[in-house]
């Protein structure tokens, strides 16, 4: 359904264009801020992932040594003694209206005494394997937190970009086209009114 060709409709359309342009600029600002946050989080993710890879290699090696020397039954006994739950602290940080979860830093490396087995009943190799895996688990939890933020940022960037593109490629062009059409119609009507007025004045003269 076409808009009525009136001056009041033209003014209304101009207000719509101003509002859409302002909204588009705000979304563009949000998009830029999210991109900056995404790059920072991406760099942090890469750093932690590299650290996790190194820790995983050392943990795997220490476990292989302990299993070769101390045997599987000793490792299984220690693993049963050290079982437990892990709790993490979660908070939310907001960036441009986007809630980003953050897992609080927590060191899961325990002392020999706090692991639940007798310090004199296991070898230093098993202690080392346990410590290496606790270091790895600490880093893995940190990595999970930043990867969650990264995915949420990526989704929000994609969503915001779609909205900006919709305004740039559909909404604003359509509004400007309607504005030009109404202006052309009003100008044509003005010329017709002038022409009729001239004819009337000529007829009276």
VORO-11242 format. One line per 5 residues: their letters; for each residue y negated, z negated, x negated of N, C-alpha, C. Coordinates in steps of 0.02 Angstrom, whole numbers, plus 32768, in hexadecimal, padded with zeros to 4 digits. Example, Ala and Ser with C-alpha at 12.3 -4.5 7.8 and 13.67 -1.06 7.14 Angstrom:
BEGIN
as	811C 7E7A 7D6C 80E1 7E7A 7D99 80A5 7E7A 7D6C | 8070 7E9E 7D7E 8035 7E9B 7D54 7FFE 7E76 7D7B
% end
This chain:
BEGIN
xxxxx	803C 8000 7FD5 8000 8000 8000 7FC2 8000 7FD4 | 7F95 8032 7FDE 7F59 8038 7FB4 7F25 8005 7FC9 | 7EFB 7FF3 7F97 7EC5 7FC3 7FA5 7E8D 7FE5 7FCC | 7E6A 7FC1 7FF7 7E30 7FDD 8019 7DF9 7FED 7FE6 | 7DD6 8024 7FF1 7DA2 803A 7FC2 7D60 801B 7FD4
xxxxx	7D57 7FDC 7FC3 7D18 7FB8 7FD2 7CFF 7F97 7F93 | 7CBF 7F86 7F93 7CA2 7F64 7F59 7CBF 7F1E 7F50 | 7CCC 7EFD 7F88 7CE9 7EBA 7F82 7D2F 7EBD 7F63 | 7D54 7EF1 7F75 7D97 7EFA 7F57 7D91 7F0A 7F0D | 7D5D 7F2F 7EF9 7D52 7F3E 7EB3 7D42 7EFE 7E8C
xxxxx	7D19 7ED3 7EA9 7D0A 7E93 7E88 7D48 7E67 7E82 | 7D70 7E67 7EB7 7DAF 7E41 7EB6 7DDD 7E5B 7E7F | 7DE0 7E9D 7E79 7E0B 7EBC 7E46 7DF2 7EAC 7E00 | 7DB1 7EAA 7DF7 7D95 7E98 7DB5 7DA7 7E50 7DA3 | 7DA7 7E24 7DD4 7DBB 7DDE 7DC7 7E06 7DDB 7DB4
xxxxx	7E2E 7E03 7DD6 7E76 7E04 7DC6 7E81 7E1D 7D7F | 7E5C 7E50 7D6B 7E62 7E6B 7D27 7E4D 7E37 7CF4 | 7E16 7E14 7D02 7DFF 7DE0 7CD3 7E34 7DA8 7CCD | 7E51 7D94 7D05 7E83 7D5F 7D04 7EC2 7D76 7CDE | 7ED8 7DB4 7CEB 7F13 7DCF 7CCA 7F07 7DD6 7C7F
xxxxx	7ECB 7DEC 7C6C 7EBB 7DF4 7C25 7EB9 7DB1 7C01 | 7E9D 7D7E 7C23 7E9B 7D3C 7C06 7EE2 7D20 7BFE | 7F0B 7D29 7C32 7F50 7D12 7C2E 7F76 7D35 7BF7 | 7F69 7D75 7BEF 7F8A 7D9C 7BBA 7F76 7D81 7B75 | 7F36 7D72 7B6B 7F1E 7D57 7B2B 7F3D 7D12 7B1C
xxxxx	7F43 7CE9 7B50 7F63 7CA7 7B47 7FAC 7CAF 7B33 | 7FCF 7CDD 7B54 8015 7CE9 7B43 801C 7D04 7AFC | 7FED 7D2E 7AE8 7FEF 7D49 7AA3 7FE5 7D11 7A70 | 7FB7 7CE2 7A80 7FAD 7CA9 7A54 7FEB 7C7E 7A50 | 800B 7C73 7A8A 8049 7C4D 7A8B 807F 7C6F 7A62
xxxxx	8083 7CB1 7A69 80B5 7CD8 7A45 80AC 7CD1 79F9 | 806D 7CD5 79E3 805F 7CCF 799B 8072 7C8A 7981 | 8061 7C56 79A8 8072 7C11 7993 80BD 7C07 7990 | 80E1 7C23 79C0 812A 7C1D 79C0 8149 7C42 7986 | 812C 7C7B 7974 8146 7CA1 793B 813E 7C7A 78FA
xxxxx	8105 7C59 78F2 80FA 7C2F 78B7 812E 7BF7 78B4 | 8139 7BD6 78ED 816A 7BA0 78EF 81B0 7BBB 78E3 | 81BE 7BF7 78FC 8200 7C15 78F1 820C 7C22 78A7 | 81DA 7C3D 7885 81E1 7C4C 783D 81ED 7C0C 7815 | 81C8 7BD7 7826 81D2 7B97 7804 8218 7B7C 7810
xxxxx	822E 7B7F 784E 8271 7B66 785F 82A7 7B91 7840 | 829B 7BD3 783C 82CC 7C00 781D 82D4 7BEF 77D2 | 829C 7BE4 77B0 82A0 7BD2 7769 82C6 7B90 775F | 82B8 7B60 778B 82DA 7B1F 7787 8325 7B28 7794 | 8336 7B52 77C5 837C 7B5E 77D5 83A1 7B7D 779A
xxxxx	8382 7BAD 777A 83A2 7BCD 7740 83AD 7B9A 7708 | 837B 7B70 76FB 8381 7B3E 76C6 83BB 7B0D 76D5 | 83BE 7AF5 7712 83F2 7AC5 7724 8437 7AE7 7723 | 843A 7B26 773A 8479 7B4A 773B 8494 7B53 76F4 | 8467 7B61 76C5 847D 7B68 767F 8496 7B25 7664
xxxxx	8474 7AF0 7677 848A 7AAD 7661 84CE 7A9C 767F | 84D8 7AAE 76BF 8518 7AA2 76E0 8550 7AC8 76BD | 8542 7B06 76A9 8575 7B2D 7687 858B 7B0C 7646 | 8559 7AF3 7620 856A 7AD0 75E2 8590 7A90 75ED | 857B 7A69 761F 859D 7A2B 762F 85E4 7A37 7648
xxxxx	85ED 7A6D 766F 862F 7A7D 7689 865F 7A8F 7651 | 8646 7AB4 7620 8670 7AC7 75E7 8685 7A89 75BF | 8656 7A5C 75B4 8667 7A1F 758D 8696 79F2 75B5 | 868A 79ED 75F7 86B5 79C3 7620 86FC 79DF 7622 | 8702 7A21 7628 8744 7A40 762A 8769 7A35 75E8
xxxxx	8745 7A3B 75B1 8764 7A32 756F 877C 79EA 7566 | 8751 79BA 7578 8763 7973 756F 879F 7961 759C | 87A3 797E 75D7 87DB 7970 7603 881C 798E 75E7 | 8816 79CA 75CB 8851 79EA 75AE 886C 79C2 7573 | 883E 79A7 754A 8854 797E 7511 8876 793E 7529
xxxxx	8857 791C 755A 8874 78DF 7575 88B8 78EB 7594 | 88BF 7922 75B7 88FF 7930 75D7 8934 7941 75A3 | 8921 7964 756F 8952 7977 753B 896A 793B 7514 | 893D 790C 7506 894F 78D3 74DC 896A 7898 7506 | 8947 7887 753D 8958 784C 7564 8989 785A 759C
xxxxx	898D 7899 75B1 89BC 78AC 75E5 899F 78AA 762B | 89BD 78D1 7658 89A5 78D6 769D 89AA 7894 76C3 | 89E2 786E 76BD 89E8 782F 76E3 89AF 77FE 76D4 | 899A 77F9 7694 8963 77CC 7683 8922 77E3 76A3 | 8916 7824 76A3 88D9 783E 76C2 88DA 7833 770E
xxxxx	8913 783E 772D 8917 7834 7775 890C 77EB 7788 | 8927 77BD 7760 891E 7776 776D 88D4 7763 7768 | 88B3 777C 7736 886B 776D 772C 8842 778C 7765 | 8854 77C9 777A 882D 77EA 77B0 8832 77C3 77F1 | 886C 77A7 77FF 8874 777F 783C 884B 773F 7839
xxxxx	8846 7723 77FD 8820 76E4 77F5 87D5 76EF 77FA | 87BF 772B 77E9 8776 7738 77E6 875C 775A 7826 | 8787 7764 7857 8770 7785 7895 873A 775B 78B8 | 870C 777F 78D9 86D7 775C 78FE 86A9 778E 7920 | 867B 7775 7947 864B 779F 796A 860B 77A6 7941
xxxxx	85E9 77DE 794C 85AA 77EC 792A 8574 77F2 795F | 8540 77CD 7958 8507 77D2 7986 84CB 77F0 7961 | 84A4 7816 7985 8468 7834 7968 842C 7825 7994 | 83F2 7823 7975 83B4 7817 799A 8395 785B 79A9 | 8385 7866 79E9 8368 78A6 79FE 8323 789A 7A1B
xxxxx	82F3 78C4 7A06 82B1 78C2 7A24 829B 790A 7A31 | 8265 7912 7A56 824E 7955 7A69 8206 795E 7A51 | 81FA 7995 7A2F 81B7 79A8 7A1A 81A2 79E7 7A40 | 8164 79E8 7A58 814D 7A20 7A80 811F 7A4D 7A57 | 812E 7A8D 7A58 8104 7AC0 7A37 80F1 7AF4 7A6A
xxxxx	80B2 7AF8 7A7B 8099 7B29 7AAD 80C0 7B25 7AEE | 80CE 7AE7 7B04 80F1 7ADD 7B43 813C 7AE5 7B3F | 8156 7AF2 7B03 819F 7AFB 7AFA 81BC 7ABB 7ADD | 81EC 7A9E 7B00 820C 7A60 7AE9 8240 7A70 7AB4 | 8236 7A55 7A78 8264 7A61 7A41 8286 7A20 7A2E
xxxxx	82C9 7A1E 7A33 82ED 79E0 7A22 82EE 79D5 79D6 | 82E8 7998 79C3 82EC 7986 797C 831C 794C 7974 | 834D 7954 7947 837D 791F 7939 8362 78F7 78FE | 835D 78B5 7908 8343 788A 78D3 8370 788B 7896 | 8351 7889 785C 8379 7887 781E 83A3 7849 781B
xxxxx	83E2 7852 780A 840F 7819 7807 8441 7824 77CE | 8444 77F4 77A1 8474 77F9 7769 84B6 77DA 777E | 84EA 7803 7781 852B 77ED 7797 8559 77D7 775D | 853E 77D8 7721 8566 77C3 76E7 856B 7777 76E7 | 85A9 775E 76E9 85B6 7716 76ED 85CC 76FB 76A9
xxxxx	85C7 76BA 76A3 85E2 769A 7667 862D 7697 766D | 864E 768A 7635 8697 7686 7634 86AF 764F 7664 | 868C 7617 7663 86A0 75DE 768D 869A 75ED 76D7 | 8667 7614 76EA 865A 7620 7731 8684 7657 774F | 86AE 7676 7727 86D7 76AD 7742 8714 7696 7768
xxxxx	8726 7657 7763 875D 763E 778B 879F 7638 7768 | 87A2 764A 7728 87E0 7642 7703 87D4 7614 76C7 | 880A 75FC 76AB 8804 75CE 7672 87EF 75F5 7634 | 87B9 75E1 7613 87A2 7605 75D7 87D6 7608 75A0 | 8801 75D5 759E 8833 75D4 7568 8872 75FB 757C
xxxxx	8874 7611 75BB 88B1 7633 75D2 88AE 767E 75CD | 8875 769A 75B9 886F 76E3 75B3 8853 76F5 756E | 885D 7733 755C 8845 774A 751B 87FC 775F 751E | 87DF 7767 74E3 879A 777F 74DF 8795 77C7 74F9 | 87CC 77EC 74F5 87CC 7831 750D 87C3 7833 7559
xxxxx	87E5 7806 757C 87DE 7803 75C5 8798 77EB 75D8 | 877D 77BA 75B2 8738 77A4 75BD 8708 77DE 75B5 | 8713 7806 7582 86E6 783E 7575 86EB 7872 75AD | 8728 787F 75C4 8731 78B0 75FB 870F 7897 763A | 8716 7856 7648 86F6 783A 7684 86A9 7841 767F
xxxxx	868F 7830 7644 8646 7834 763B 862D 787C 7641 | 8652 78AB 7624 863D 78F1 7627 863D 790A 7670 | 866E 78F6 7697 8670 790D 76DC 863B 78EA 7707 | 862A 78AD 76F7 85F3 788B 771B 85B0 78AD 770B | 85A8 78C2 76CD 856B 78E8 76BB 8569 792A 76E1
xxxxx	85A3 794A 76E6 85A7 798A 770A 8597 7980 7754 | 85B2 794C 7772 85A6 793E 77B9 855D 7930 77C6 | 853D 790B 7799 84F5 78FD 779F 84CD 793E 77A1 | 84DE 796C 7774 84BA 79AC 7771 84CA 79D8 77AD | 8508 79D6 77C5 851B 79FF 77FF 84F5 79EA 783E
xxxxx	84EC 79A9 7847 84C6 7992 7881 847D 79A9 787C | 8461 79A5 7840 841D 79BD 7836 8418 7A08 7844 | 844A 7A2D 782D 844B 7A76 7839 8450 7A85 7883 | 847A 7A5F 78A7 8481 7A6B 78EF 843E 7A61 7913 | 8417 7A30 78FD 83D7 7A24 791C 83A6 7A5D 7913
xxxxx	83A0 7A76 78D5 8370 7AAC 78C8 8388 7AEE 78E7 | 83C9 7AF9 78EA 83E2 7B36 7909 83D5 7B35 7955 | 83D9 7AFA 7973 83C9 7AF4 79BA 8380 7B05 79C6 | 8354 7AEB 799C 830C 7AFB 79A2 8301 7B46 7998 | 8323 7B63 7968 831A 7BA9 7959 832E 7BD5 7995
xxxxx	8367 7BC5 79B4 837D 7BEC 79EF 834B 7BE5 7A28 | 8332 7BA8 7A33 8303 7B9E 7A6A 82C2 7BC4 7A5D | 82AB 7BC3 7A1F 826E 7BE9 7A0E 8279 7C34 7A17 | 82B3 7C4C 7A03 82C1 7C94 7A09 82C1 7CA8 7A53 | 82DF 7C7F 7A7F 82E0 7C8F 7AC6 8299 7C8F 7AE3
xxxxx	8271 7C5E 7AD0 822D 7C5A 7AEB 8201 7C92 7AD1 | 820A 7CA6 7A92 81E5 7CDF 7A76 81F6 7D1E 7A9C | 8236 7D28 7AA9 824C 7D64 7ACE 822E 7D64 7B15 | 8231 7D2A 7B36 8217 7D24 7B7A 81CB 7D31 7B7B | 81A7 7D14 7B4B 815E 7D1C 7B49 814B 7D64 7B38
xxxxx	8171 7D83 7B0B 8163 7DC9 7AF9 816C 7DF7 7B35 | 81A0 7DEA 7B5D 81AA 7E12 7B9A 816F 7E0C 7BC9 | 8154 7DCF 7BD0 811B 7DC5 7BFD 80DD 7DE9 7BE3 | 80D2 7DE6 7BA1 8099 7E0A 7B84 80A1 7E55 7B8E | 80DD 7E6E 7B81 80E9 7EB6 7B8A 80E0 7ECC 7BD3
xxxxx	80F6 7EA0 7C01 80ED 7EB1 7C48 80A3 7EB7 7C5A | 807B 7E89 7C40 8032 7E8C 7C4D 8014 7EC9 7C2C | 8028 7ED7 7BEE 800C 7F10 7BC9 8020 7F54 7BE6 | 805F 7F59 7BFC 807A 7F9A 7C0E 807E 7FA8 7C59 | 807B 7F73 7C82 8081 7F7D 7CCA 8045 7F60 7CF1
xxxxx	803C 7F1F 7CEA 800B 7EFD 7D15 7FC4 7F15 7D08 | 7FAD 7F0F 7CC9 7F68 7F22 7CBA 7F5B 7F6D 7CC3 | 7F88 7F9A 7CAB 7F7B 7FE1 7CB9 7F76 7FF1 7D03 | 7F9F 7FD1 7D2D 7F9C 7FDD 7D75 7F5A 7FC5 7D92 | 7F43 7F89 7D7B 7F03 7F6F 7D94 7EC9 7F9B 7D7E
xxxxx	7ECA 7FB2 7D40 7E94 7FDE 7D28 7E95 8021 7D4E | 7ED1 803A 7D5C 7ED6 8078 7D81 7EB9 8070 7DC7 | 7EC9 8039 7DE8 7EAE 802C 7E2B 7E62 8023 7E28 | 7E4B 8003 7DF2 7E02 7FFA 7DEB 7DDF 803E 7DE6 | 7DFB 806A 7DBC 7DDD 80AD 7DB4 7DDF 80D4 7DF6
xxxxx	7E16 80CC 7E1B 7E1C 80F0 7E5A 7DE8 80D7 7E8C | 7DDF 8096 7E91 7DAE 807A 7EBF 7D68 808F 7EAA | 7D59 808C 7E68 7D16 80A0 7E50 7D09 80E9 7E61 | 7D3C 8113 7E56 7D33 815A 7E66 7D27 8165 7EB0 | 7D4C 813F 7EDA 7D44 8145 7F22 7CFE 812E 7F38
xxxxx	7CE7 80F7 7F1B 7CA4 80DE 7F2C 7C6E 810E 7F15 | 7C77 812A 7ED9 7C45 815B 7EC1 7C43 8199 7EEC | 7C7E 81B0 7F01 7C81 81EA 7F2D 7C60 81DB 7F70 | 7C6C 81A0 7F8A 7C4D 818C 7FC9 7C01 8187 7FC2 | 7BEA 816E 7F87 7BA3 8168 7F7A 7B82 81AD 7F79
xxxxx	7BA4 81DD 7F57 7B88 8221 7F54 7B85 8241 7F9A | 7BB9 8234 7FC2 7BB9 824F 8006 7B80 8231 802F | 7B74 81EF 8027 7B3E 81CF 804B 7AFB 81EB 8036 | 7AF2 81F8 7FF5 7AB3 8215 7FDD 7AAA 825B 7FF9 | 7AE1 8281 7FFA 7ADD 82C5 8014 7ACA 82C5 805F
xxxxx	7AEA 8298 8085 7ADB 8294 80CC 7A92 827E 80D7 | 7A7C 824F 80AE 7A37 8237 80B4 7A05 826F 80A6 | 7A14 8297 8074 79E7 82CF 8064 79E5 8301 809D | 7A20 830F 80BA 7A22 833E 80F3 79FA 8322 812E | 7A00 82E0 8139 79DC 82C2 8171 7992 82C5 8166
xxxxx	797C 82B8 8129 7933 82B9 8119 7919 8301 811E | 7942 8330 8109 792E 8377 810D 7928 838D 8155 | 7957 8376 817E 7955 8389 81C5 7919 836B 81E8 | 7905 832F 81D5 78CC 830F 81F4 788A 832B 81DA | 788D 8345 819C 7850 835F 817E 783C 83A2 819A
% end
